[in-house]
Amino acid sequence: MTHVMGHYFASLDAGYLTLAVTILSMFAGALAAGLAGFAFSAIAGALLFHWLAPIDAVPLLLACSITTQIFSIAKLWRTMQWRQCVPYLIGGFAGIPVGAKLLEDVSPHAFAAGFGAFLVCYSAYMLLRPRLAIRGGGRFAEVAAGFAGGVTGGATAFPGAVPTILCNVRGLSKLEQRGIVQPFILLMQIATLVYFSKLGILASATWTTYVSCVPAVVFGTWLGLQLFHRVDDGKFRQLVLLFLFISGGTLIC
């Protein structure tokens, strides 16, 4: 009897510890997203993937990221550029099924590690070289970036990295970049969550944990937005590259 009770309380303690780490992860991700407009899933997932299986963690990351994106967009509504976001969305919606297939059939850690290595190499290179704005590529580049975002969103709940890279190399201001990337991330993650529900990937435990995480997500986003208003375009660009570097590193680990 004593052994059974001890096992029960040990399981209970483990459950509370997992929830505490999950909430802390969501706060860290929300803080990053409030500041930079993206990287929620990479920052939060850096801790979360050590505690939860990807098939459970990715839907939870999507739900919490949607919350932080809605909060951010409501605060920055006048800067949103919905029309400019359309080419990214066209590509992104096409990429979601590919990403979901990778999540189900391919090792998510292997895919995440490969994508993480790309982010680390790109951001390290951009941080070490002089600023250079490249305006080329047109709509095709935007659709392609959106498609890549759809794939990574479906597989790792992280759709914003490649569109962010494109906006970054084009030299867009911090408000222009967020005006494009934030609506893209929000609509992509809603679409991915709906697609997951049709595949039967979502579990009731996801929503129970989500409710516990909402206060941390909202507070973290609010705090990040306060910091966002305090940085200029040059510092914002460096912060974006730094978050890309950190995000890539967390995906590799």
Backbone as JSON, one array per atom type, in Angstrom:
{
  "sequence": "MTHVMGHYFASLDAGYLTLAVTILSMFAGALAAGLAGFAFSAIAGALLFHWLAPIDAVPLLLACSITTQIFSIAKLWRTMQWRQCVPYLIGGFAGIPVGAKLLEDVSPHAFAAGFGAFLVCYSAYMLLRPRLAIRGGGRFAEVAAGFAGGVTGGATAFPGAVPTILCNVRGLSKLEQRGIVQPFILLMQIATLVYFSKLGILASATWTTYVSCVPAVVFGTWLGLQLFHRVDDGKFRQLVLLFLFISGGTLIC",
  "N": [[0.84, -1.21, 0.0], [1.9, 1.25, 0.88], [3.92, 1.5, -1.01], [2.44, 1.79, -3.35], [1.1, 4.22, -2.84], [3.3, 5.9, -2.67], [4.24, 5.77, -5.29], [2.08, 6.94, -6.58], [2.1, 9.61, -5.59], [4.59, 10.38, -6.54], [4.13, 10.33, -9.27], [2.23, 12.33, -9.36], [3.71, 14.56, -8.55], [5.52, 14.66, -10.68], [3.78, 15.3, -12.72], [2.93, 17.9, -12.0], [5.39, 19.19, -12.17], [5.99, 18.94, -14.88], [3.9, 20.5, -15.93], [4.58, 23.0, -14.83], [7.07, 23.52, -16.07], [6.18, 23.58, -18.68], [4.49, 25.86, -18.67], [6.39, 27.83, -18.07], [7.98, 27.6, -20.35], [6.17, 28.49, -22.31], [5.83, 31.14, -21.51], [8.41, 32.19, -21.99], [8.55, 31.85, -24.77], [6.43, 33.5, -25.58], [7.34, 36.0, -24.73], [9.54, 36.36, -26.44], [8.16, 36.35, -28.92], [6.49, 38.57, -28.62], [8.38, 40.58, -28.64], [9.9, 40.22, -31.04], [8.09, 39.33, -32.94], [7.96, 36.77, -33.93], [9.2, 33.37, -33.58], [8.09, 32.13, -31.38], [7.4, 29.35, -31.18], [9.86, 28.07, -31.53], [11.46, 29.0, -29.39], [9.86, 28.35, -27.12], [9.53, 25.65, -27.65], [12.1, 24.69, -27.31], [12.46, 23.97, -24.66], [10.12, 22.51, -24.25], [10.06, 20.26, -25.97], [11.71, 18.51, -24.72], [10.19, 17.4, -22.79], [7.7, 16.67, -23.73], [6.26, 14.57, -26.28], [6.76, 15.23, -29.79], [4.35, 15.01, -31.29], [2.45, 15.65, -29.42], [3.36, 18.06, -28.41], [3.52, 19.93, -30.56], [0.8, 20.65, -31.43], [-0.01, 22.0, -29.05], [1.85, 24.09, -28.92], [1.09, 25.45, -31.23], [-1.53, 26.32, -30.54], [-1.01, 28.05, -28.35], [0.7, 29.86, -29.59], [-1.01, 31.02, -31.46], [-2.59, 32.49, -29.74], [-0.76, 34.41, -28.73], [-0.15, 35.73, -31.11], [-2.63, 36.84, -31.86], [-3.0, 38.64, -29.75], [-0.79, 40.35, -30.14], [-1.27, 41.35, -32.74], [-3.67, 42.71, -32.31], [-2.73, 44.79, -30.75], [-1.03, 46.05, -32.52], [-2.53, 46.78, -34.71], [-2.94, 48.76, -36.74], [-0.64, 48.7, -38.2], [-0.61, 46.37, -39.63], [-0.28, 44.5, -42.66], [-2.21, 43.23, -44.6], [-2.82, 42.74, -47.32], [-0.29, 42.59, -48.59], [0.53, 40.28, -47.5], [-0.72, 38.19, -48.76], [0.54, 36.66, -51.01], [2.43, 35.13, -49.56], [0.73, 33.59, -47.99], [-0.61, 32.06, -49.91], [1.39, 30.31, -50.8], [1.97, 29.2, -48.31], [-0.38, 27.81, -47.4], [-0.37, 25.72, -49.18], [1.85, 24.36, -48.31], [1.3, 23.28, -45.8], [0.06, 20.57, -45.67], [2.29, 19.06, -46.45], [4.13, 19.53, -44.38], [2.65, 18.46, -42.21], [2.61, 15.79, -42.96], [5.3, 15.16, -42.73], [5.55, 15.42, -39.96], [4.07, 13.24, -39.08], [5.2, 10.98, -40.37], [7.97, 11.17, -40.71], [11.06, 11.41, -38.92], [10.68, 13.84, -36.58], [12.63, 15.14, -35.15], [14.93, 14.9, -36.68], [14.24, 16.37, -38.96], [13.79, 18.89, -37.76], [16.35, 19.39, -36.77], [17.88, 19.66, -39.12], [16.67, 21.91, -40.29], [17.15, 23.71, -38.25], [19.96, 23.88, -38.35], [20.28, 25.22, -40.76], [19.13, 27.73, -40.08], [20.9, 28.61, -38.09], [23.33, 28.85, -39.51], [22.62, 30.76, -41.48], [21.78, 33.05, -39.92], [24.09, 33.55, -38.39], [25.91, 34.23, -40.4], [24.67, 36.55, -41.44], [24.77, 38.22, -39.24], [27.45, 38.74, -39.03], [28.23, 40.06, -41.3], [28.3, 43.11, -43.36], [25.36, 45.21, -43.48], [23.0, 44.46, -45.96], [20.62, 45.13, -48.34], [18.33, 43.34, -50.27], [16.17, 43.56, -52.83], [15.03, 41.95, -54.74], [13.36, 39.12, -56.41], [10.55, 39.22, -56.2], [7.04, 38.35, -56.42], [7.2, 35.59, -56.68], [9.27, 34.78, -54.97], [8.07, 35.4, -52.55], [5.86, 33.67, -52.47], [7.26, 31.24, -52.49], [8.69, 31.46, -50.08], [6.53, 31.49, -48.34], [5.52, 28.89, -48.8], [7.63, 27.32, -47.79], [7.42, 28.15, -45.16], [4.92, 27.05, -44.55], [5.51, 24.32, -44.61], [7.46, 24.05, -42.54], [5.89, 24.98, -40.48], [3.83, 23.06, -40.28], [5.34, 20.86, -39.54], [6.94, 21.59, -37.34], [5.64, 23.57, -35.93], [6.51, 26.12, -36.47], [6.23, 28.49, -38.45], [7.19, 31.0, -39.21], [9.89, 31.59, -39.78], [11.24, 31.5, -42.41], [9.73, 33.4, -44.05], [10.34, 35.62, -42.43], [13.09, 35.81, -42.81], [13.17, 36.51, -45.53], [11.91, 39.04, -45.47], [13.78, 40.31, -43.91], [16.19, 40.32, -45.44], [15.35, 41.95, -47.44], [15.42, 44.35, -46.28], [13.33, 45.58, -44.83], [11.52, 47.78, -42.64], [11.01, 47.59, -39.03], [8.28, 47.73, -38.44], [7.08, 47.28, -40.94], [7.98, 44.68, -41.42], [6.82, 43.2, -39.29], [4.2, 43.72, -39.92], [3.75, 42.1, -42.1], [4.7, 39.5, -41.43], [3.42, 38.76, -39.0], [0.51, 38.54, -39.52], [0.7, 36.43, -41.35], [1.82, 34.32, -39.8], [-0.23, 34.0, -37.87], [-2.58, 33.27, -39.41], [-1.61, 31.03, -40.73], [-1.06, 29.29, -38.61], [-3.57, 28.94, -37.48], [-4.82, 27.65, -39.63], [-3.22, 25.34, -39.75], [-3.76, 24.17, -37.27], [-6.48, 23.58, -37.58], [-6.27, 21.76, -39.67], [-4.83, 19.74, -38.37], [-6.78, 18.94, -36.54], [-8.61, 17.69, -38.2], [-7.1, 15.55, -38.97], [-7.05, 14.15, -36.66], [-5.07, 14.56, -34.79], [-5.11, 16.26, -32.6], [-5.52, 16.29, -29.05], [-7.58, 15.92, -26.08], [-6.17, 16.6, -23.82], [-4.46, 18.54, -24.7], [-5.96, 20.93, -24.82], [-6.64, 21.28, -22.13], [-4.15, 21.76, -20.93], [-3.47, 24.02, -22.37], [-5.28, 26.0, -21.43], [-4.22, 26.43, -18.89], [-1.88, 27.66, -19.58], [-2.46, 30.1, -20.74], [-2.54, 32.64, -19.18], [0.26, 33.11, -18.74], [1.16, 33.27, -21.35], [-0.16, 35.55, -22.36], [0.8, 37.57, -20.63], [3.58, 37.41, -21.11], [3.65, 38.12, -23.84], [2.67, 40.75, -23.74], [4.73, 42.0, -22.26], [6.88, 41.63, -24.01], [6.04, 43.24, -26.17], [6.21, 45.77, -25.02], [8.97, 46.07, -24.89], [9.53, 45.95, -27.61], [8.65, 48.42, -28.64], [10.65, 50.04, -27.77], [12.98, 49.75, -29.21], [15.06, 50.59, -32.04], [15.07, 50.42, -35.72], [17.53, 49.31, -36.57], [18.54, 47.97, -34.29], [16.43, 46.25, -33.97], [16.63, 44.61, -36.24], [19.02, 43.26, -35.64], [18.2, 41.94, -33.33], [16.25, 40.23, -34.41], [17.84, 38.57, -36.04], [19.4, 37.45, -34.04], [17.45, 36.04, -32.6], [16.71, 34.24, -34.58], [19.09, 32.8, -34.76], [19.24, 31.69, -32.14], [16.85, 30.25, -32.2], [17.4, 28.38, -34.23], [19.5, 27.0, -32.99], [18.16, 25.84, -30.81], [16.47, 24.09, -32.12], [18.26, 22.26, -33.14], [19.28, 21.01, -30.88]],
  "CA": [[0.0, 0.0, 0.0], [2.81, 2.39, 0.95], [4.61, 1.59, -2.29], [1.47, 2.29, -4.32], [0.88, 5.63, -2.55], [4.51, 6.61, -3.04], [4.25, 5.85, -6.75], [1.03, 7.89, -6.96], [2.56, 10.98, -5.32], [5.7, 10.66, -7.44], [3.52, 10.65, -10.56], [1.57, 13.62, -9.21], [4.77, 15.58, -8.56], [6.04, 14.75, -12.04], [2.77, 16.0, -13.51], [3.01, 19.33, -11.69], [6.67, 19.69, -12.68], [5.82, 19.06, -16.33], [3.04, 21.66, -16.18], [5.34, 24.21, -14.5], [8.05, 23.73, -17.14], [5.41, 23.95, -19.87], [4.07, 27.26, -18.52], [7.61, 28.64, -18.19], [8.35, 27.58, -21.77], [5.24, 29.33, -23.04], [6.13, 32.53, -21.17], [9.63, 32.56, -22.71], [8.2, 31.97, -26.19], [5.57, 34.68, -25.75], [8.2, 37.17, -24.58], [10.27, 36.49, -27.7], [7.22, 36.7, -29.99], [6.05, 39.94, -28.41], [9.48, 41.46, -28.98], [10.37, 40.07, -32.42], [6.99, 39.01, -33.85], [8.01, 35.37, -34.33], [10.1, 32.54, -32.75], [7.42, 31.56, -30.21], [7.47, 27.89, -31.12], [11.24, 27.62, -31.39], [11.92, 29.28, -28.04], [9.09, 27.52, -26.19], [9.78, 24.24, -27.94], [13.43, 24.31, -26.86], [12.25, 23.26, -23.4], [8.95, 21.63, -24.28], [10.32, 19.01, -26.67], [12.4, 17.6, -23.81], [9.21, 16.87, -21.85], [6.55, 16.13, -24.44], [6.5, 14.06, -27.63], [6.4, 16.24, -30.78], [2.95, 14.88, -31.72], [1.66, 16.33, -28.39], [3.87, 19.42, -28.19], [3.28, 20.82, -31.69], [-0.52, 21.29, -31.34], [-0.04, 22.93, -27.93], [2.61, 25.26, -29.35], [0.25, 26.17, -32.19], [-2.63, 26.98, -29.84], [-0.48, 29.16, -27.57], [1.24, 30.85, -30.51], [-2.15, 31.74, -32.0], [-2.98, 33.45, -28.7], [0.19, 35.54, -28.69], [-0.27, 36.48, -32.36], [-3.86, 37.64, -31.79], [-2.74, 39.73, -28.82], [0.14, 41.29, -30.78], [-1.93, 42.01, -33.87], [-4.63, 43.66, -31.76], [-1.98, 45.96, -30.27], [-0.34, 46.69, -33.65], [-3.49, 46.59, -35.8], [-2.79, 49.75, -37.82], [0.58, 48.42, -38.98], [-0.73, 45.1, -40.34], [-0.32, 44.63, -44.12], [-2.89, 41.99, -44.99], [-2.74, 42.53, -48.77], [1.06, 42.16, -48.91], [0.71, 38.95, -46.92], [-1.44, 37.19, -49.56], [1.41, 35.68, -51.7], [3.0, 34.22, -48.57], [-0.33, 32.67, -47.57], [-0.87, 31.12, -51.01], [2.4, 29.27, -50.68], [1.9, 28.57, -46.99], [-1.46, 26.83, -47.33], [0.05, 24.54, -49.95], [2.91, 23.66, -47.61], [0.84, 22.66, -44.55], [-0.03, 19.11, -45.73], [3.64, 18.48, -46.53], [4.67, 19.56, -43.04], [1.92, 17.5, -41.38], [3.07, 14.46, -43.35], [6.61, 15.0, -42.11], [5.33, 15.24, -38.53], [3.54, 11.9, -38.84], [5.93, 9.86, -40.98], [9.42, 11.36, -40.7], [11.57, 11.79, -37.61], [10.58, 15.29, -36.45], [13.89, 15.67, -34.63], [15.87, 15.0, -37.8], [13.82, 17.51, -39.78], [14.03, 20.11, -36.98], [17.79, 19.61, -36.68], [18.33, 20.16, -40.41], [16.17, 23.28, -40.43], [17.87, 24.5, -37.25], [21.32, 24.12, -38.85], [20.16, 26.28, -41.76], [18.9, 29.0, -39.4], [22.14, 29.0, -37.41], [24.3, 29.3, -40.53], [22.14, 32.01, -42.09], [21.79, 34.18, -38.98], [25.48, 33.85, -38.04], [26.49, 34.93, -41.54], [24.08, 37.88, -41.55], [25.21, 39.03, -38.1], [28.87, 39.04, -39.17], [28.52, 40.78, -42.53], [27.63, 44.42, -43.42], [23.95, 45.17, -43.87], [22.77, 44.51, -47.41], [19.21, 44.94, -48.66], [18.1, 42.77, -51.6], [14.74, 43.74, -53.08], [14.6, 41.09, -55.84], [12.59, 37.91, -56.15], [9.16, 39.47, -56.52], [5.99, 37.52, -55.82], [7.61, 34.18, -56.64], [10.04, 34.59, -53.74], [7.15, 35.45, -51.43], [5.11, 32.41, -52.47], [8.2, 30.19, -52.09], [8.94, 31.62, -48.65], [5.32, 31.04, -47.67], [5.45, 27.43, -48.88], [8.59, 26.81, -46.82], [6.83, 28.39, -43.85], [3.86, 26.07, -44.34], [6.14, 23.03, -44.31], [8.04, 24.08, -41.2], [4.8, 25.16, -39.54], [3.17, 21.79, -40.08], [6.25, 19.87, -38.94], [7.55, 22.03, -36.08], [4.85, 24.7, -35.39], [7.37, 27.31, -36.59], [6.09, 28.9, -39.85], [7.59, 32.37, -39.49], [11.33, 31.82, -39.97], [11.64, 31.81, -43.78], [9.21, 34.72, -44.4], [11.1, 36.63, -41.69], [14.38, 35.94, -43.49], [12.95, 37.26, -46.77], [11.68, 40.44, -45.09], [15.02, 40.83, -43.35], [17.16, 40.61, -46.5], [14.81, 43.05, -48.23], [15.66, 45.59, -45.55], [12.09, 46.21, -44.38], [11.53, 48.33, -41.28], [10.45, 46.65, -38.05], [6.82, 47.74, -38.54], [6.74, 46.6, -42.2], [8.23, 43.25, -41.25], [5.79, 42.62, -38.43], [2.93, 43.85, -40.62], [3.63, 40.98, -43.03], [4.98, 38.21, -40.81], [2.46, 38.39, -37.96], [-0.71, 37.94, -40.08], [1.05, 35.15, -41.95], [1.94, 33.31, -38.75], [-1.55, 33.77, -37.26], [-3.48, 32.53, -40.3], [-1.01, 29.72, -40.99], [-1.19, 28.41, -37.45], [-4.99, 28.57, -37.38], [-5.07, 26.64, -40.67], [-2.53, 24.11, -39.37], [-4.5, 23.57, -36.16], [-7.7, 23.01, -38.17], [-5.84, 20.57, -40.43], [-4.49, 18.72, -37.38], [-8.01, 18.42, -35.95], [-9.19, 16.77, -39.18], [-6.28, 14.33, -38.97], [-7.19, 13.48, -35.37], [-3.84, 14.7, -34.02], [-5.37, 16.99, -31.36], [-6.03, 15.51, -27.91], [-8.25, 16.77, -25.09], [-5.16, 17.09, -22.88], [-3.88, 19.76, -25.27], [-6.77, 22.09, -24.45], [-6.54, 21.46, -20.68], [-2.85, 22.4, -20.68], [-3.53, 25.34, -23.0], [-5.97, 26.93, -20.51], [-3.29, 26.75, -17.81], [-0.77, 28.46, -20.11], [-2.91, 31.38, -21.3], [-2.06, 33.85, -18.47], [1.69, 33.3, -18.98], [1.31, 33.67, -22.75], [-0.62, 36.94, -22.51], [1.74, 38.46, -19.92], [4.85, 37.4, -21.84], [3.47, 38.9, -25.06], [2.57, 42.17, -23.35], [6.05, 42.45, -21.86], [7.68, 41.7, -25.23], [5.6, 44.4, -26.94], [6.77, 46.97, -24.39], [10.36, 46.14, -25.32], [9.53, 46.2, -29.06], [8.49, 49.85, -28.89], [11.83, 50.75, -27.28], [14.15, 49.5, -30.06], [14.98, 51.16, -33.38], [15.1, 49.42, -36.79], [18.82, 48.63, -36.59], [18.59, 47.02, -33.17], [15.41, 45.23, -34.21], [17.19, 43.67, -37.2], [19.98, 42.43, -34.92], [17.43, 41.06, -32.45], [15.64, 39.2, -35.24], [18.89, 37.61, -36.4], [19.77, 36.74, -32.82], [16.4, 35.07, -32.31], [16.85, 33.17, -35.58], [20.24, 31.98, -34.34], [18.82, 30.93, -30.95], [15.82, 29.3, -32.64], [18.09, 27.3, -34.92], [20.24, 26.2, -32.02], [17.23, 25.03, -30.02], [15.95, 23.02, -32.97], [19.3, 21.26, -33.3], [19.49, 20.28, -29.61]],
  "C": [[0.88, 1.26, 0.0], [3.53, 2.61, -0.37], [3.71, 2.2, -3.36], [1.24, 3.79, -4.13], [2.11, 6.46, -2.95], [4.61, 6.8, -4.54], [3.24, 6.88, -7.23], [1.51, 9.32, -6.77], [3.74, 11.37, -6.2], [5.17, 11.04, -8.82], [2.86, 12.02, -10.52], [2.59, 14.75, -9.26], [5.34, 15.77, -9.97], [5.08, 15.51, -12.94], [2.8, 17.5, -13.27], [4.3, 19.94, -12.24], [6.6, 19.9, -14.18], [4.98, 20.28, -16.68], [3.79, 22.96, -15.91], [6.35, 24.53, -15.59], [7.34, 24.16, -18.43], [5.0, 25.41, -19.82], [5.27, 28.19, -18.67], [8.07, 28.72, -19.64], [7.47, 28.51, -22.57], [5.47, 30.82, -22.75], [7.36, 33.01, -21.95], [9.34, 32.75, -24.19], [7.37, 33.2, -26.47], [6.38, 35.97, -25.63], [8.98, 37.43, -25.87], [9.36, 36.94, -28.84], [6.72, 38.12, -29.85], [7.12, 40.94, -28.83], [9.81, 41.43, -30.47], [9.26, 39.77, -33.42], [6.97, 37.57, -34.32], [8.86, 34.62, -33.29], [9.42, 31.97, -31.51], [7.68, 30.06, -30.1], [8.88, 27.37, -30.93], [11.75, 27.82, -29.97], [11.19, 28.4, -27.02], [9.39, 26.04, -26.39], [11.14, 23.76, -27.48], [13.36, 23.55, -25.54], [11.18, 22.18, -23.54], [9.24, 20.28, -24.91], [11.11, 18.02, -25.83], [11.43, 16.9, -22.86], [8.03, 16.2, -22.55], [6.97, 15.59, -25.81], [6.06, 15.12, -28.64], [4.93, 16.2, -31.19], [2.01, 15.53, -30.71], [2.07, 17.79, -28.25], [3.48, 20.38, -29.3], [1.87, 21.43, -31.65], [-0.64, 22.29, -30.2], [0.71, 24.22, -28.27], [1.79, 26.11, -30.33], [-0.83, 26.97, -31.48], [-2.14, 28.19, -29.05], [0.09, 30.25, -28.47], [0.12, 31.67, -31.15], [-2.6, 32.82, -31.01], [-2.06, 34.66, -28.68], [0.12, 36.37, -29.97], [-1.52, 37.36, -32.36], [-3.65, 38.85, -30.9], [-1.85, 40.79, -29.46], [-0.52, 42.06, -31.91], [-2.96, 43.03, -33.39], [-3.93, 44.94, -31.3], [-1.35, 46.74, -31.42], [-1.23, 46.71, -34.9], [-3.24, 47.51, -36.99], [-1.56, 49.49, -38.69], [0.47, 47.13, -39.79], [-0.93, 45.33, -41.84], [-0.91, 43.34, -44.71], [-2.74, 41.72, -46.49], [-1.34, 42.02, -49.17], [1.35, 40.75, -48.42], [0.15, 37.84, -47.81], [-0.52, 36.21, -50.3], [2.05, 34.68, -50.74], [1.97, 33.16, -48.16], [-0.65, 31.64, -48.65], [0.12, 29.97, -50.95], [2.28, 28.5, -49.38], [0.82, 27.52, -46.88], [-1.11, 25.56, -48.09], [1.09, 23.72, -49.2], [2.45, 22.93, -46.35], [0.73, 21.14, -44.64], [1.33, 18.42, -45.79], [4.26, 18.43, -45.14], [3.99, 18.58, -42.11], [2.35, 16.07, -41.69], [4.43, 14.16, -42.74], [6.47, 14.72, -40.61], [4.89, 13.82, -38.21], [4.49, 10.79, -39.26], [7.45, 9.96, -40.89], [9.84, 11.75, -39.3], [11.53, 13.3, -37.47], [11.88, 15.91, -35.94], [14.91, 15.83, -35.74], [15.52, 16.19, -38.68], [14.13, 18.82, -39.06], [15.51, 20.43, -36.91], [18.34, 20.18, -37.98], [17.91, 21.61, -40.62], [16.89, 24.21, -39.45], [19.28, 24.84, -37.71], [21.31, 25.23, -39.9], [19.99, 27.64, -41.1], [20.16, 29.51, -38.71], [23.15, 29.56, -38.41], [23.89, 30.64, -41.14], [22.3, 33.19, -41.14], [23.21, 34.55, -38.57], [26.16, 34.64, -39.16], [25.99, 36.36, -41.62], [24.52, 38.8, -40.4], [26.65, 39.51, -38.28], [29.21, 39.86, -40.41], [27.84, 42.15, -42.52], [26.18, 44.27, -43.89], [23.81, 45.33, -45.38], [21.3, 44.21, -47.68], [19.08, 44.43, -50.1], [16.59, 42.79, -51.86], [14.19, 42.78, -54.13], [13.74, 39.92, -55.41], [11.12, 38.04, -56.46], [8.2, 38.54, -55.8], [6.39, 36.05, -55.73], [8.38, 33.88, -55.35], [9.11, 34.58, -52.53], [6.32, 34.17, -51.33], [6.01, 31.25, -52.0], [8.5, 30.24, -50.6], [7.73, 31.16, -47.84], [5.18, 29.53, -47.67], [6.4, 26.8, -47.86], [8.08, 27.0, -45.39], [5.71, 27.42, -43.53], [4.42, 24.71, -43.96], [6.69, 23.01, -42.89], [6.97, 24.29, -40.13], [4.09, 23.86, -39.24], [4.04, 20.77, -39.35], [6.76, 20.27, -37.57], [6.79, 23.16, -35.39], [5.61, 26.01, -35.48], [7.33, 27.81, -38.03], [6.77, 30.22, -40.21], [9.03, 32.59, -39.91], [11.67, 32.26, -41.4], [11.03, 33.12, -44.27], [9.95, 35.86, -43.68], [12.45, 36.87, -42.35], [14.23, 36.78, -44.76], [12.73, 38.75, -46.46], [12.97, 41.09, -44.6], [16.02, 41.2, -44.45], [16.65, 41.72, -47.43], [14.92, 44.39, -47.51], [14.41, 46.3, -45.08], [12.24, 46.72, -42.95], [10.86, 47.34, -40.33], [8.93, 46.59, -38.15], [6.36, 47.06, -39.84], [6.89, 45.1, -42.05], [7.15, 42.59, -40.41], [4.42, 42.68, -39.09], [2.68, 42.73, -41.6], [3.71, 39.64, -42.3], [3.9, 37.8, -39.8], [1.13, 37.87, -38.51], [-0.46, 36.58, -40.7], [1.11, 34.06, -40.89], [0.57, 32.98, -38.16], [-2.42, 32.89, -38.15], [-2.93, 31.13, -40.62], [-1.22, 28.79, -39.81], [-2.64, 28.03, -37.19], [-5.3, 27.46, -38.4], [-4.42, 25.31, -40.32], [-3.27, 23.4, -38.25], [-5.79, 22.93, -36.66], [-7.36, 21.73, -38.93], [-5.5, 19.43, -39.48], [-5.76, 18.1, -36.79], [-8.69, 17.43, -36.9], [-8.41, 15.47, -39.25], [-6.4, 13.54, -37.67], [-5.95, 13.58, -34.5], [-4.1, 15.37, -32.67], [-5.94, 16.07, -30.3], [-6.66, 16.46, -26.91], [-7.26, 17.34, -24.08], [-4.51, 18.37, -23.38], [-4.64, 20.98, -24.8], [-6.72, 22.33, -22.95], [-5.24, 22.18, -20.32], [-2.84, 23.82, -21.22], [-4.16, 26.36, -22.06], [-5.04, 27.35, -19.38], [-2.19, 27.69, -18.27], [-1.17, 29.87, -20.54], [-2.43, 32.6, -20.52], [-0.58, 34.14, -18.72], [1.94, 33.78, -20.4], [0.94, 35.14, -22.94], [0.36, 37.91, -21.84], [3.08, 38.54, -20.64], [4.77, 38.22, -23.12], [3.42, 40.39, -24.77], [3.94, 42.73, -23.01], [6.96, 42.59, -23.09], [7.32, 42.91, -26.08], [6.12, 45.7, -26.34], [8.23, 47.16, -24.8], [10.47, 46.47, -26.81], [9.47, 47.69, -29.36], [9.73, 50.66, -28.48], [13.06, 50.58, -28.17], [13.96, 50.14, -31.43], [15.13, 50.06, -34.43], [16.41, 48.63, -36.8], [18.93, 47.59, -35.49], [17.57, 45.9, -33.37], [15.94, 44.17, -35.18], [18.17, 42.72, -36.51], [19.27, 41.47, -33.98], [16.79, 39.92, -33.23], [16.66, 38.13, -35.61], [19.33, 36.8, -35.19], [18.74, 35.68, -32.47], [16.41, 33.93, -33.33], [17.98, 32.23, -35.2], [19.86, 31.09, -33.16], [17.81, 29.86, -31.33], [16.45, 28.11, -33.34], [18.82, 26.39, -33.97], [19.33, 25.31, -31.19], [16.65, 23.89, -30.82], [16.97, 21.9, -33.17], [19.43, 20.39, -32.07], [18.43, 19.19, -29.4]]
}
